[in-house]
């Protein structure tokens, strides 16, 4: 809610002035208080009706215009809000609140220079108004003047150390300056002060993502979503991290959720979703192709070894599981060795022993079997055993 903490006091003073008839003043105050109550309940249309009545009875009191402006602001009607704030500013006494509130409205309309001017006027009228420094800092951030923004956020924090939004905003400025550790520290402070603020978790997730600390980023996005499951941006941000991690299915799911939550602004997500789909297709096709090539290579070499060792049924090299039985036959081992080759960890030892036996059958050094433990080189071992010229000993199987 826009600033209105001294509004009631000022309105009462205006209504009780010497020129104010008692009945009209009391009635105006009643409508004014009702308007504030409706604002607190976020029933802004009803609040506006009450402020209208207060203004009709006491048009010379500025805070009624200020608070009606607040109601228009919350409805997103920034032009009417600015008109009311301007009316409040035109009436005595000179108050900081209407300038601050009009600054917020100008910033919402992306009129950053006007916003900065109003925030500065609010600060001049009330130098201890921390939220005015925070607002001006936000406007400077919008203009990408991050050093000025950080200075204003720092002033806001000095005046009001419990102002979580100032830490959050300063963290965002540090993030834009790529000072990720400082950003993370400020977001952490904002979270400590206001643990239910989903935006601080989202922002810290962005900082962790920029540092490629994806696990922490995802954890923060998860927390932000738990606090506010309807924020499309968080799903989009988490989708970006999943995409960077090549978790294409999860990325697509998050982009779909972001699009569902904000169907009027799908542009940021459509292209990324298409990229995730394309990359997943490339990954799947590439994996299948690699597996096919590897299977053909191993089948050819195993079949060749079988023929050169006079082991029958070389065609089994092309059939999964049967190819293991063919391998142990070539090695002269019993059928139960097939089971050993299928057992995790045990199969490492088993394949070394079996390959060593195959090497002996091909009159090759048995230590070649240990080359299977060496990345890349292990791919050459089947070819070396299959096509290295040598006489083979007869198979026992």
N, C-alpha and C positions, 0 to 999 in steps of 0.2 A: 504494500500500500504506500502511496505517496506520502510525503511528510505532512502531518496534521496535528502533531502532538500539542502545540500551543493554541490550536484553533479554537477549542471550546472556551478557553480563558478569554481570548480576544473577542470572540463573538459575544460572550456574556458582558464584557466591558462595553462593547458597542451598543448592545441592547439596553444597558443601564445608564447610558449617557443622558445628560440633562435634556437633550432634545428628543429623547425617545419616550413616547407614551408607554406606560407600564403594560397595558394589555397587549399592544402590538409587539412589544419587546418580548414578553413572555411567550406569545404564540410563535414568534419567529424562532426563539430558542428551542421550543418544542419541536418544530419542523427540522431545525438544524440537527438536533440530537438524534431524531429519527433517521435522518439522512445518513449520519455517521454509523448508526446501528445497522442500517441496510447495507452500507459499504462493507462493514465487518462480515456480514453474512453473504457478501458477493451478490447481493440483489441490487445491481447497479441501476436498473430502470426505476425501481421504487425509490432508490436514494435520490436520483435526479429529480423526481417529482417533489420530494420533500425539500430539497435545496431550492427548487423553483419557488415554493411557497415561502421559504425563509427569505429569499432575495426579494420577492414581491413585497413582503412586509418591512424589510430592512435593507434596501438596495445600497445603502452607504457602508455596509460592513463587508470588508474584503474577503474574509475567510470563507464565507458561504460560496463565493465564486471559486475560490481555491479548491474547496472540497467537491464542488460540482465538477470542476475540471478533473479532479482525481477520478470521479466516477466515469466521466467520458474517456479518460485515459485507459482505465481498466477495460472498457468496452472496445478499445482500439480506435476510437474516434478522436484522433490526435488534433485535427483542426479545431473542433469545438473545445477540446481541452485547452489548446493554446489560447483561444479567444477568451475563455474564462480566466486563465492565469493572467492574461494581459489586463483584463478588467480588474483583477485583484491587485495587480502591480500599480495600476493607475490611481487606486484609492489609498488614502492614508489609513493606518501608518505604513511606513516602508517595512515590508517583511521579507525575510530570506526565503521562506518556504515557496511562495509562488515562483520566484526566479529558479529555484532548484527544480521544481516540478515542471516548469516550462522547458528547462534545459533537458529533462528526460524526454519530454514530448518531441522537442526538436531532434534529439538524438534518435528517437524511434523513427523519425521521418528522414534520417540520414543527413540532416542539416547540422553537421558537426561544428562548424564555426559558430553558428548561433547558439548551439548548446554550450560550447565552451564559454562564450560571453555571458550567458545566464548563470552558469555555475560560478564563474568568477565574481559576478555581482552578488550571488548568494554568500560566497565566502567573505566578500568585503563587508556585508551586513552582519554576518555572524561567523567570525573567524574560527570558531570551534565546531562548526558543522562538518563532521567527518564525512557524512554521506555526500556532501557537495564535492569534496576532494575526490572521493571515489567515483562520482559521476563524471567529473572533468577528466580524471584519469582514463575512464572508459572511452570518452570521446577522443582523447589523444591516441588511445590504442586503435580506435577505428580509423584514425588518420595515419596509422603506422608510425606515430611519433612515440616509440616505446620508452625512450629514456624519460621524456616528460611524464608519460603515463606512470612509470615506476616511481618517479618522485612523488606524484600525487597520491598514489596508493600507499606509499610509505608514510606520507603525512596523515592520511586517513587512519592508518594503523596506529600511528603515534598518538593520535587524538582519541581513538577508540580501539584499544587492543583486542577487544572481543568481536570486532566487525569481521565476521567470516568471509563476507563477500569481497572485502578488500584484499584479503589473502588470495582468494580464488582468482580475482582479476589480475593481481600482480603476478601470480603464477602463470596465467595465460600470456601476459606480456613477456615474461622470461621465456616461455615456450616459443613464442614467435621470434625471440632473439636467439633461439637454439641453445639457451642456457638451461639445459634439461634438469640438472641436479637442483638448481635454485627453484625451478618450477615445481619439481616434485616436493621439495621442502615446504613451499607455500601451499600447495594443494593438501599436503598432509596436515598442515596447521588448520586450514579451512575445515577439513574433515573432523579434526579433533574438536573444533569449536561447534561444528554443526554436523553431527554424524548422519543426519537424514538428508543431507544435500546431495542428490544424485549427480548434479553437474560437476561437483568437485571430484568425484570418483571418475566420471567420464574424462575430465580434463587430465587427471593424473594418469589414466589409462593411455591418453594420447602421448603424454610425455614418456611413459615407459615404452610405448610402441616406437617412438622416435629413437629411443636408445636400443631398439631391437630386443628389449627385454619382454618378449611376447607373453610369457607365462604370467608375469605380474600385470601386464596390460589387460589380458583376458580376465584375470581375477577382479580387476577394478571395473571393467565393463559389466561383468556378471553382477557385481554389487550395485552398480548404477541401475541396471535393468530390474533388479529385485526391488529397488526403492521407487523406480518410476518405469514400469513396463511399457509405457506408451510413448517413449521418446525414440522416434525413428533414427535420430542421429547416432545414438549409442549402438543400435544394431548395425548401422552402416559402418561405424568405426571398428566394431568387433569383426565384422565381415572383412574389413581391410586386413586386419591382423591374420585372420584365418587364411586369407588369400596369399599373404606373404609366407605363411607356413605351408602352403600347398595343401591345406585342408579344404579342398574345393567344395565338398558337399556342405560343410558347415558354413562356409562363406556364402554359398548360394542361398541357404536357408535364412541367414541373417539379412541378406539383401532383399529376399522375398518379404520378410517381416517388415523391413523398413518401408518398402513400397506399399504394403498393405496399410501401414499406420499413417503414411503421408502420400496418398495417391495423387495429390495435386502438385507434388514436387518430386518426381521420380528420376529426373535427369541425373542426379549424382549417383544413382544406384544402377540404372539400366546398363550403362556401359561397363561398369565393374562386374555386374552379374554376367553379362555376355562374355567378358574376359574370363571369368571363373569357369563358365561352362566350356569355353573353347579350350582352356588350359587343362581342364579335367579330361576332355575328349582326347587331347594330345597325349596326356599322361597315360590314359588307359590304352590307347592305340599303340603308343610307344612301348609300354610294358608288354602288351601282347606280342608285338613284333619281336622284341628282344627275347621273350620267352620262346617264341617259335624258332628264332635263329639259333638260340642256345640249344634247344631240343634237337634240332636238325644236326647241329655240329656234334653234339655228344652221341646221338644215335649213329651217325656215320662213322665216327671214330670207334665206338664200341662194336658195331657190326664188322668193321675192318679187323679189329683185334680178334673177334670171334673167328672170322674166316682164317686169319693167319695162324691161329692156334688150333685150328681144326675143331672148334667147339660148334656143335650142331645148333640149328635153329637160330641163326644170326638175326632173323627178322624180329626176334623179341626185343632187340635193341630199340625199336620204335614204339614199344608199348610200355607205358608207365607200370611200375611194379615188376612186370616180367623182365624189364631191362636190368633190374637189380638181381634177379635170379640168374640171368645170363652172366652178369658180372661175377657173381660168386662162383658160378660154374667155371668160368675162365680161370679164376684164382684157385680152383680145386677145393673150395670150401663147401661145407654142408648147407642145407636149405635154411637152417636156423639163423645163418648169418644175414639173411634178408631181413629178419626181424631186428637184428642189431643195427643194421643200416637205417632203420626207421625210428630208432629210439634216440631222442635228443641227448647230446653230450656223449653217450656211448657210441653214437654213430661216427664221431670224430676219430675215435681210436679204431673203430671197425674199418672205416674207409682207408685209413693209413695201412692197416694190416692187409686188407684185400688188395689195395693198389700195389703194395710191395710184392705180393704173390704174383700179380699180373705182370709186373716188371720182370720178375724172374722168368716167367713163362716166355717173355719176349726177349730174354737174354739182355736185359737192361739193368743198370744198378738199382738195387732195391731202395736206396736212399732217395730215389726220385719221388717216392711216395710222400716224403716230407715236404716236397715242393707244393703240395696241395694246401699247405698252411700259409703260403706266401701269396698275397693278393696279386692279381693279374697274371703272375707266373703260373698260378694253378690252372689257368685256362689253357696253357700250352701243354700240360702234362698228358691229356688224352691224345693230342696230336703226336706228341713225341713217342708215345707207346704204340700208336697205330701205324705210323708211317716211317719210323726209324728202321732202316734196313737191318734185319737180323733174323736168324733162324729161330723158330719157336719150338719149345718142347711140346710133346703130345699132351692133349688134355686127358685127364683121368675120368671126366664126366661124360 
